[in-house]
Structures are given as C-alpha cells and as structure tokens.
C-alpha cells in the first residue's frame, strides 16, 4: 500500500483552453504569473506558467462536451478547480475588479477567492 507521505508536492496542474493568447493575457497580465519559456516542442500548442515551485500547463485543445461553456456552478469552489496559495489576496481581487472579471469570496470565511479563467476553468486563490 502506498502511504500518503510518499507524495511531496504538486508539480503542475493542466487547464484546457481554446484561445492560448487570451489565456496568457489573463494569467500573465491580469494575474501576474510568469510564462516558462522552456516548454518543449509538443504535438499541440500550449504554455507553462510558473507559480512558485509548481506550474500550470495550459493546453490548447478544442472545447468538447466534457468542457461545456455554460452550466457550471456560479461559485468555482463547487466545480473542478486549481487552488493556489498567495501572499496577498487583495492584489488579485483588485486586478480582477479592474478588469471587470467576476469572482466570489470563500463562503467559509477563509481568506480565499474564486474565479474562472476565460475558458471557464475554476481557480481558487488562498491567502497564506
């Protein structure tokens, strides 16, 4: 039996995006993440984003029935999502407000913010 202590950290999570330029604008310009330029040449377009010692991999793929553009819960915490520790949640909420991007705060009272990227992927930012 594998023990949970075998796991060290999350290396990366992948998000499916339809428009890579739009996704990069959101993640890099609005959220301030850095694109990792060392992504190898692959059979499909995409990008790697560095977040601390982990990464988000953006995969440019056509939308399918598994990624419907509508019908997702309004609060991204009740849907598939990536959760990312941040030092200052106000910086993120201010940038989202400035760009008129909807978000919700955690309903539990935690310092956590939920939003969606332009492709509907759920994101959670938790102030540590």
Legacy VTK file of the C-alpha trace (Angstrom):
# vtk DataFile Version 3.0
C-alpha trace
ASCII
DATASET POLYDATA
POINTS 128 float
0.000 0.000 0.000
1.331 3.443 -0.919
1.475 5.855 2.009
0.436 9.481 1.659
3.891 10.522 2.911
5.194 9.318 -0.471
3.767 12.466 -2.053
5.913 15.588 -1.872
4.177 18.417 -3.759
2.072 19.159 -6.787
4.318 19.576 -9.863
1.663 21.001 -12.157
-1.999 21.083 -12.997
-3.314 21.344 -16.568
-6.127 23.522 -17.854
-7.743 23.186 -21.272
-8.009 26.492 -23.124
-9.450 27.318 -26.548
-7.575 30.557 -27.174
-3.981 30.480 -25.937
-3.346 34.222 -26.418
-6.460 35.103 -24.415
-5.479 32.654 -21.669
-1.920 34.007 -21.487
-3.242 37.559 -21.234
-5.467 36.532 -18.312
-2.855 34.524 -16.416
0.198 36.721 -17.132
-1.181 40.260 -17.490
-4.169 40.166 -15.144
-2.943 37.655 -12.542
0.773 38.434 -12.940
2.042 34.877 -13.467
5.256 34.199 -15.407
5.375 32.106 -18.577
8.099 29.458 -18.538
9.748 29.591 -21.969
11.381 26.140 -21.587
8.288 24.211 -22.705
9.463 21.638 -25.258
8.006 21.464 -28.774
4.912 19.278 -28.461
2.228 17.981 -30.812
-0.169 20.711 -29.649
0.033 24.365 -28.677
0.271 25.305 -25.045
2.214 27.172 -22.403
3.717 26.560 -18.994
3.245 29.064 -16.198
5.480 29.120 -13.127
3.803 29.547 -9.745
6.447 29.146 -7.081
7.975 25.695 -7.496
4.888 24.368 -9.305
3.396 25.028 -12.729
0.118 25.409 -14.543
0.138 23.868 -18.017
-2.229 25.496 -20.496
-3.296 23.021 -23.181
-4.801 24.491 -26.346
-7.464 21.997 -27.368
-10.902 22.356 -28.932
-13.796 22.550 -26.496
-15.641 19.253 -26.184
-18.730 18.053 -24.400
-16.538 17.483 -21.344
-15.876 21.237 -21.138
-19.241 22.897 -21.721
-19.153 26.709 -21.924
-22.196 27.004 -19.670
-23.925 25.058 -16.948
-21.054 25.273 -14.468
-21.843 26.365 -10.902
-21.522 30.110 -10.313
-19.105 29.539 -7.418
-15.975 27.852 -8.830
-15.307 26.132 -5.487
-18.186 23.782 -6.280
-16.585 22.715 -9.556
-13.231 21.398 -10.852
-10.617 23.962 -9.917
-6.969 24.614 -9.094
-6.200 26.059 -5.657
-3.150 28.312 -5.397
-1.585 29.769 -2.240
-0.898 33.514 -2.493
0.693 36.057 -0.185
-1.838 38.861 -0.807
-5.373 38.142 -1.941
-6.233 41.858 -2.201
-3.804 42.261 -5.115
-5.705 39.584 -7.030
-9.172 40.904 -6.171
-8.111 44.447 -7.161
-6.807 43.254 -10.546
-9.934 41.192 -11.215
-12.150 44.185 -10.340
-10.060 46.479 -12.548
-10.580 44.096 -15.485
-14.274 43.531 -14.613
-13.820 39.807 -14.003
-16.372 38.247 -11.661
-15.212 36.490 -8.521
-16.601 35.311 -5.198
-15.013 35.141 -1.794
-14.996 31.935 0.222
-18.293 31.306 1.952
-16.472 29.685 4.874
-14.875 32.940 5.989
-11.394 31.848 4.892
-9.235 34.337 3.021
-9.949 32.679 -0.317
-11.164 33.987 -3.661
-12.746 32.020 -6.509
-12.956 32.997 -10.179
-12.902 31.484 -13.643
-10.433 31.989 -16.465
-11.770 32.987 -19.920
-12.342 29.292 -20.741
-14.383 28.649 -17.599
-11.698 26.787 -15.624
-12.174 27.290 -11.890
-9.404 28.942 -9.861
-9.104 29.382 -6.113
-6.571 31.735 -4.514
-5.919 31.187 -0.810
-4.055 33.759 1.245
-1.456 32.032 3.332
LINES 1 129
128 0 1 2 3 4 5 6 7 8 9 10 11 12 13 14 15 16 17 18 19 20 21 22 23 24 25 26 27 28 29 30 31 32 33 34 35 36 37 38 39 40 41 42 43 44 45 46 47 48 49 50 51 52 53 54 55 56 57 58 59 60 61 62 63 64 65 66 67 68 69 70 71 72 73 74 75 76 77 78 79 80 81 82 83 84 85 86 87 88 89 90 91 92 93 94 95 96 97 98 99 100 101 102 103 104 105 106 107 108 109 110 111 112 113 114 115 116 117 118 119 120 121 122 123 124 125 126 127
